[in-house]
């Protein structure tokens, strides 16, 4: 089985596409076209769709007192309007203008919370509602806001007078028309799918013609068929995209049912594939594996969504379309990245982590990738995306894929994955009492002429994880001793795991209270070095990594083993 994909387009093509999208968006939303967004004001909201995201009434209290804990940062307004202050944190601003925090007002369930929600919405309409532009009208932000305003319309409109009621609906209708105009020019990927979902939410929640609902439904179906893979993964290969999109698609499916409208077959099929995919990526501790843009997991969010999974069966072991492998035996789970880079337009969060793996046992993650700090400093993001931040092998301290360009190009096209493995043959090696796979990638062939092959097997009822890493030239020839064959194999250890030498000088990994694994290796001396776990719930944490270093020309194959044991002494 070969899961390789075609090569990414050249940088100049990506830049040209980006310039064309910007131009079309300016034309569509420019002053000469804004008359298109003016139209009839809906008379009422027919239904408030459900919101499955977790809510906390205490956050509503913080917001009432002018403290906005959004995107991982608390900002105190000091008595000023949050929509008039100049805040440099882009993620915080996007969260503010998305209005998803309205769910906390709903959770509070008080008249005071409702009045505060109404005041903040009124403030936004006064400051940003009359002029289209800036981060407040970014299409992705607008889509989130439209969904939030519909989902929490009962909270915002509770006790509202007629003037506010009409202003709210007028603004909502304008945003929907704007979103309908700009969605075709959005980048491929999660945000465009969410925009299509937002237009379906609006067509179900407001009085519209059958033609409008039918058009929104057809556009959503087409986007789902394009983005949701046959195994339930998202085309971006990011587990977080599955989690986030399900949080919108499940309520949308319910809204169709509540309105006695038939949801598109593509929506039903996508949800039924994505729920098992979410289970596929889940470790023993309830967190999702740290691949391709995934950060810290709120386990309760995952559990809440999986309550809607009627199948309840074991997840796939071979997610061939998404490019991942899963081994699961005796309370041990191993997840591995065996896929090529996603298409360039949806690769802005993708990592150079081909053939990396994670291992969890009991309620602990033992071997991990470093993950990303979703709301941290942007300068950390390239470090988290590098091959060295993953539990796999690097050659000559370089990554197996590239994702950085000049500052000017980054402003224009972002940071897509523009190089890396193109051919990744994968073979499952499952047998009685054993689950495993063999995979290789050619990401280092253009620069160093060396293929990396990894074989992993989980056996003995989940008590032994064995791996072999091989490095060779085309045709299986040994690597050349040319100074470009230095290999470093890394195993990043979760910061919650103890790591020490036992009396036999073996490396011991210990979870709490008594889950113990011993690491051994043939062919290289393991060294413990410092690392950074970017995906900590409270931000980056210090961690450690087991490192094997050698020359591929001298050691073309190296074997290692993790063995679960109760003996520590």
Secondary structure by P-SEA (a helix, b strand, c coil): ccccccccccaaaaaaaaaaaaaaaaaaacccccccccccccccccbbbbbcccccaaaaaaaaacccccccbbbbcccccccccccccaaaaaaaaacccaaaaaaaccaaaaaaaaaaaaaaaaccccccccccccaaaaaaaaaaaaaacccccccccaaaaaaaaaaaaaaaaaaaaccccccccaaaaaaaaaaaaaaaaccccaaaaaaaaaaaaaaaaaccccccccccccaaaaaaaaacaaaaaaaaaaacccccaaaaaaaaaaaaaaaaaccccccccccccccccaaaaaaaaaccccccccccccccccbbbbbbcccbbbbbbcccccccccccccccccccccccccccccccccccccccccccccccccccccccccccccccccccccaaaaacccccccccccbbbbbbbcccccccbbbbbccccccccbbbbbbbbbccccccccbbbbbbccccccccccccbbbbbbbbbcccbbbbbccccbbbbbccccbbbbbbbccbbbbbbbbbbcccccccccbbbbbbbbbcccccbbbbbbbbbcccc
